[in-house]
Amino acid sequence: MRTIAVTTAIALTVVGMVGAVGLNAPAAQAAPFPDLSSHNPLDELGRPTPRTQEEIRSFANQPWMPADLRNALLSGLAFAAGVNGDGGPELPDNAPRFTQFYWPTVSGSCIGGELDAVGSAIAVPGPAEIPAPGAADGQMAFVFTALGTAPATPEQGGMTVNWANINTLRTGATPLGNHGINPDGPATLSGAADTGHGTVVAVVSGTVHTEDGPCTFIPTAAIIDAR
């Protein structure tokens, strides 16, 4: 099961990166980091744009693509795009502006010690009263949800957001804790960081402690406009 989880997570990473770097460039010429100047791969809600979805599907359906990887890519795309309601619950009309992290992540044997769990993260620039604990002006709230899991335990300390403001060069590592979001599950952690205004690059990873046990997730990332 862990092998499947890792394979799926790698595929979901490709979902997040392919739309940014382009599908037609030779691998040897690909830049080490995504070139976001060609087109924004995400819409205003952090979902893959129709163009990005088309490129990912084209990439996944190449004749040389292994079936397991193709299925993982397309499943990850469906999750990230919110197809058939899989992108999470509907947001309230007064929801604050947020950015969804580029790709969902996976923890093997997380649910009941047997099933894999998918994790999803968002960032909310302040000022914003929700999500808890809220974010003041110049701060940013981060939320990570381990879908399908038992409630989070009161004590956490294993999930961290590492971030950098590329305009001010300020950096930090913000632990995520249990602030009462989804008390009946799924496990949801959050925290606020003094990122300042500007463009923030953030990577979240670590372990979520649920009532069923710990679940460790590989990294997912986002670029957030907090100007």
C-alpha positions in Angstrom: 0.0 0.0 0.0 2.9 2.4 0.8 4.4 1.8 -2.7 1.0 2.8 -4.2 0.9 5.9 -2.1 4.3 7.0 -3.0 3.7 6.4 -6.7 0.5 8.3 -6.5 2.1 11.2 -4.7 4.8 11.5 -7.3 2.2 11.5 -10.0 0.3 14.3 -8.2 3.5 16.3 -8.1 3.7 16.0 -11.9 0.1 17.3 -12.0 1.2 20.4 -10.2 4.3 21.0 -12.2 3.4 20.0 -15.8 1.1 22.9 -16.5 3.8 25.3 -15.4 6.8 24.0 -17.3 5.0 23.0 -20.5 4.6 19.5 -22.1 6.4 20.0 -25.4 9.8 21.0 -24.1 12.5 18.3 -24.1 13.3 17.0 -20.6 17.0 18.0 -21.0 16.0 21.6 -21.5 13.4 21.8 -18.7 14.2 24.4 -16.1 14.8 23.2 -12.5 11.9 25.3 -11.4 8.5 26.0 -13.1 8.5 28.9 -15.5 5.2 30.6 -14.5 5.7 33.4 -17.0 4.2 31.5 -20.0 0.8 31.2 -18.5 -0.8 30.8 -15.0 -1.6 27.1 -14.6 -4.2 27.8 -11.9 -7.4 29.9 -11.8 -8.3 32.4 -9.1 -9.4 29.6 -6.8 -6.1 27.6 -7.2 -7.6 25.0 -9.5 -6.0 23.9 -12.8 -7.2 26.0 -15.7 -8.9 24.3 -18.7 -5.7 24.7 -20.6 -3.7 23.1 -17.8 -6.2 20.3 -17.5 -6.0 19.6 -21.3 -2.2 19.5 -21.2 -2.1 17.1 -18.3 -4.6 14.8 -19.9 -2.6 14.9 -23.1 0.5 14.0 -21.2 -1.2 11.2 -19.2 -2.6 9.7 -22.4 0.8 9.3 -24.2 1.1 5.7 -25.5 4.3 5.1 -23.5 2.7 6.1 -20.1 2.4 3.2 -17.7 -1.3 2.5 -16.8 -0.8 3.0 -13.0 0.9 6.3 -13.5 -1.7 7.4 -16.0 -4.5 6.6 -13.6 -2.8 8.4 -10.8 -2.2 11.5 -12.9 -5.9 11.6 -14.0 -7.1 10.9 -10.4 -4.9 13.7 -9.1 -6.2 16.1 -11.8 -9.8 15.2 -11.0 -9.2 16.0 -7.3 -7.3 19.2 -7.9 -10.0 20.4 -10.4 -12.9 19.5 -8.1 -14.5 17.1 -10.5 -17.6 15.3 -9.1 -17.2 17.2 -5.9 -13.9 15.6 -4.9 -12.2 19.0 -4.4 -13.7 19.4 -1.0 -16.8 21.1 0.6 -18.4 24.2 -0.9 -17.1 27.4 0.5 -19.5 30.0 2.1 -20.4 33.1 0.1 -18.3 35.3 2.4 -15.2 33.1 2.3 -11.9 35.0 2.3 -9.6 35.0 -0.7 -7.4 31.9 -0.7 -4.9 29.9 -2.7 -5.0 26.1 -3.0 -1.7 24.3 -2.9 -0.8 23.1 -6.4 -1.3 19.4 -5.9 -2.8 17.1 -3.2 -0.5 14.8 -1.3 -0.8 11.3 0.0 -0.2 9.4 3.3 0.0 5.6 3.0 -2.0 3.4 5.4 -3.4 6.4 7.2 -7.1 5.7 7.5 -7.7 3.0 10.1 -4.1 1.9 9.6 -5.0 0.4 6.2 -6.3 3.0 3.6 -4.4 5.9 2.1 -5.4 9.4 2.8 -5.2 12.4 0.5 -4.2 15.7 2.0 -5.1 19.2 0.7 -3.8 22.6 1.8 -4.8 26.2 1.3 -3.3 29.6 2.2 -5.4 32.7 3.2 -3.7 36.1 3.2 -4.8 38.4 6.0 -6.7 40.2 7.2 -9.1 37.3 7.6 -11.1 36.1 10.7 -11.5 32.6 9.2 -10.1 30.0 9.1 -9.0 29.8 12.7 -6.8 31.0 14.2 -7.3 33.9 11.7 -4.7 36.2 10.1 -4.0 39.8 10.7 -2.9 42.2 8.1 0.6 41.1 7.0 0.0 37.6 8.1 -1.1 34.4 6.3 -3.2 31.5 7.6 -2.4 28.0 6.4 -4.8 25.1 6.6 -4.1 21.4 6.0 -6.8 18.7 5.8 -6.2 15.0 5.8 -9.3 13.8 4.0 -11.2 10.8 5.3 -9.3 10.6 8.6 -10.4 10.6 12.2 -10.4 13.8 14.1 -7.1 15.5 15.0 -5.7 15.0 18.5 -5.3 18.1 20.7 -1.5 17.9 20.6 0.2 18.1 17.3 3.7 19.5 16.4 4.5 17.4 13.4 3.2 19.4 10.4 5.1 22.5 9.3 4.8 25.1 6.6 8.2 26.4 5.4 7.8 29.7 3.6 9.7 32.6 2.0 8.6 36.0 0.9 10.5 36.6 -2.3 9.9 40.3 -2.2 11.2 41.0 1.4 13.4 37.8 1.6 11.7 37.1 5.0 11.6 33.3 5.7 10.0 31.2 8.4 8.8 27.8 9.5 5.3 27.8 10.9 3.9 24.7 12.9 0.3 23.8 12.3 -1.9 22.9 15.2 -5.4 21.9 16.2 -7.5 25.0 16.3 -10.9 23.3 16.4 -11.6 23.1 12.6 -13.6 20.0 11.8 -13.7 18.7 15.4 -15.5 15.5 14.3 -13.0 14.9 11.4 -11.4 14.9 9.0 -8.2 15.9 10.8 -7.6 19.6 10.0 -4.6 21.7 11.2 -4.0 25.4 10.8 -1.6 28.2 11.8 -0.7 31.8 11.1 2.6 33.1 9.9 4.1 36.7 9.8 4.8 36.5 6.1 4.4 40.2 5.4 3.1 41.5 2.1 4.4 40.3 -1.2 4.7 37.0 -3.1 5.1 34.0 -0.8 6.4 30.6 -1.7 5.2 27.9 0.8 5.9 24.2 1.2 3.9 22.1 3.7 4.8 18.6 4.9 5.0 16.5 8.0 2.8 14.4 10.3 -0.8 14.8 11.2 -1.7 13.1 14.5 -5.3 11.6 14.3 -7.2 9.6 16.8 -6.4 6.6 14.7 -2.7 7.3 14.7 -0.1 9.4 12.9 -0.2 10.1 9.1 2.9 11.4 7.4 2.4 13.4 4.2 5.0 14.3 1.5 5.4 17.9 0.6 3.0 20.0 -1.5 3.7 23.7 -2.4 2.1 26.9 -3.5 2.9 30.4 -4.6 0.6 33.0 -2.9 0.0 36.6 -3.8 -0.2 38.4 -0.5 0.2 42.0 -1.7 
